[in-house]
Amino acid sequence: MTLQSFAPRFRDLMRKAFLKSQRQKLEEMRRKVLQEMNDDLRQGREGRKEEGMDAYDLASEGRAVEISFILTGREREKVRAIHGALDRIEEGDYGVCESCDADIAEGRLAALPFTRMCVNCQAEHEREARSMRRYDDERSYRGLGTTEIEEDNG
């Protein structure tokens, strides 16, 4: 066996080992997030004892429920992203950027195993999102128009 014939086989073995470790990592992440969501729901149900609470306590409790709802939404998105990554492993396209079809660096996948884009495409995506937010903010400020007081002074 020559070195040239050994290198592709070695890469395949390393890739399979990497995918196996990523699958295990993703499954563990999913388990932890789902467990945290269940714990939060259980705490929410147990913490709903409003007897003896004054207005400040009730307001604080309401805010805590609101924050919990926001966090639960983020956790649902994270679970959805993890499921997507596990599906991509099964389909054989895990680690391929959905934007440019380039390989995503293993270091990036190790740090963020459910990522769908390479660093360059993710940075471009975030730049575009910031630009759109600025544009939307500018439009909403222009949409406010003038107030009656400004019209009277003008």
Secondary structure, 3 states (H helix, E strand, C coil): CCHHHHHHHHHHHHHHHHHHHHHHHHHHHHHHHHHHHHHHHHHHHHCCCCCCCCHHHHHHHHHHHHHHHHHHHHHHHHHHHHHHHHHHHHHCCCCECCCCCCECCHHHHHHCCCCCCCHHHHHHHHHHHHHHHHHHHHHHHHHHCCCHHHHHHC
